[in-house]
């Protein structure tokens, strides 16, 4: 029996400079800082936009994050575990579960490795129990948490910040929740990851597109693209008859996507992630927005840089008409680098059904390494990921990588000439 998940609670970023990341989340991405925990050995900040919550952790130790003993002495980072990673990383996806102790026993019997055993923290607003399990993917771990007995603003140990801003959000930037998390993994590792999440948490296969192969996933194998994508999602609470914690509203499930490169395609973005991140991990996180044009425009004005597809994308045969049919302007989407893909079978088109479509755009990396970025996504009836968008997104990232590589080469040549 699996340790079934109720919902995604928050995602943790581990960084060396929390002030920098915090400033960008607030000023550029329009998240609200709503809770913080400041200690000698660590600083933790919680940011919210809609139901999407990031916790930014900065451990003050150069070598290791706080030990378990430090945490319980009140000095270290809580709701997570060390050791600290060598570079900035998105490392923890925290899941709400119905019973932490039972989940711990279930997963331990399966042979899972726990970094923190079931632990209860309290304050005047109640109690929260959590534990931390190591996943099969690189440095990724999962905090399993039960907040059903807690009535505070966030979690015990965190103090409220700027309570006047609670519930206030930028209407021009309507991000509502985490849409998906994408792992970058080594080749031939996908099946192991899928089996682990199915066995441990009851995840089920989610088909990205209609042409996806059951065993192989969605394979894009062309001259300039070598990518395999496979997706999964956790079972909905309603399908298992589970209740949500008190005060929580039901929300869409967050999908998990596994990306691996194909051989003989040259240096690409997945391999680059594995090299710079020094192993598998979270490559990007999708933020769902109800208005991607307004959101991208607002974030762009605030300084967010987006990947842009090749200009020819918007003049491809049928693409302009596809964008117009969806009620959008090709010029406006091009201005922000937003991609649109229709998710409608030919038989459905002939029946005159309303088109289902999705719009997407990637930000440039948040960290100094090319290891983590965010995605904006708006869905209009489309639940998967459009193959056309995937191709264009891949090419836009590849163009950025190639430009960076050329710039670095030019800098090296210039320095050599000067010397």
Secondary structure by P-SEA (a helix, b strand, c coil): cccccccccbbbbbbccaaaaaaaaacccccccccccccccbbbbbbbcccbbbbbbbbccccccccaaaaaaccccccccccccccccccbbbbbcccaaaaaaaaaaacccccccccccccccccccbbbbbcccccbbbbbbbcccccccccccccccccccccccccccccccccbbbbbbcccaaaaaaaaaaaccbbbbbbcccccccccccccccccccccccccccccccccccccccccccccbbbbbbbbbbccccccaaaaaaaaaccccccbbbbbbccaaaaaaaaaaabbbbbbcccccccccaaaaaaaaacccaaaaaaabbbbbbbccaaaaaacccccccccccccccccccccbbbbbbbcccccccaaaaaaaaaaaaaaaaaaaaaaaaaaaaaaaac
